[in-house]
Amino acid sequence: MNRTVAHIANLLRLLPRALLILLVLAAPALAVPQLRADNGSTIEAPAARKGGVGFVLLVSLQRS
């Protein structure tokens, strides 16, 4: 009986620490749906300009 009481007391002593660790690990996963709900804060980068450098490199690297 004493062993069982000691085991339960040890479990109750470690339970808050385990819950805190679980909460810290689960916080990013729980925050994802809240971040996806707001679509008004999306900042898009401007479209890249085409400079034609790829064609110049292709022509200059061809073997004669």
C-alpha positions as CSV (number, residue, x, y, z in Angstrom):
1,M,0.0,0.0,0.0
2,N,2.8,2.4,0.8
3,R,4.4,1.7,-2.6
4,T,1.2,2.6,-4.4
5,V,0.7,5.8,-2.5
6,A,4.3,6.8,-3.2
7,H,3.8,6.0,-6.9
8,I,0.6,8.1,-7.1
9,A,2.3,11.0,-5.2
10,N,5.3,10.9,-7.6
11,L,2.9,10.9,-10.6
12,L,1.0,13.9,-9.2
13,R,4.2,15.7,-8.6
14,L,5.4,15.3,-12.2
15,L,2.0,15.9,-13.8
16,P,2.2,19.8,-13.9
17,R,5.6,19.7,-15.5
18,A,4.5,17.2,-18.1
19,L,1.4,19.4,-18.9
20,L,3.6,22.5,-19.2
21,I,6.0,20.7,-21.7
22,L,3.1,19.4,-23.7
23,L,1.5,22.9,-23.9
24,V,4.8,24.4,-25.1
25,L,5.2,21.8,-27.8
26,A,1.6,22.0,-28.9
27,A,1.4,25.8,-29.0
28,P,2.7,26.3,-32.6
29,A,0.4,23.6,-34.0
30,L,-2.6,25.2,-32.2
31,A,-1.7,28.7,-33.5
32,V,-1.6,27.7,-37.2
33,P,-5.4,27.8,-37.8
34,Q,-5.6,31.3,-36.2
35,L,-2.9,32.6,-38.4
36,R,-4.5,31.3,-41.6
37,A,-7.8,32.9,-40.8
38,D,-6.6,36.4,-41.6
39,N,-6.0,36.8,-45.4
40,G,-5.8,40.6,-45.3
41,S,-2.2,40.7,-44.0
42,T,-0.5,38.9,-46.9
43,I,2.3,40.9,-48.5
44,E,3.3,39.7,-51.9
45,A,6.6,40.4,-53.6
46,P,6.6,42.4,-56.9
47,A,7.0,40.3,-60.1
48,A,10.5,39.8,-61.2
49,R,11.5,41.6,-64.5
50,K,12.7,39.6,-67.4
51,G,16.1,40.7,-68.4
52,G,16.9,38.2,-71.2
53,V,20.2,37.2,-69.5
54,G,19.4,33.5,-69.9
55,F,19.3,33.7,-73.7
56,V,22.6,35.6,-73.8
57,L,24.2,32.9,-71.6
58,L,22.7,30.1,-73.7
59,V,24.2,31.6,-76.9
60,S,27.6,32.4,-75.4
61,L,28.0,28.9,-73.8
62,Q,27.2,27.0,-76.9
63,R,30.1,25.2,-78.5
64,S,31.0,26.1,-82.0
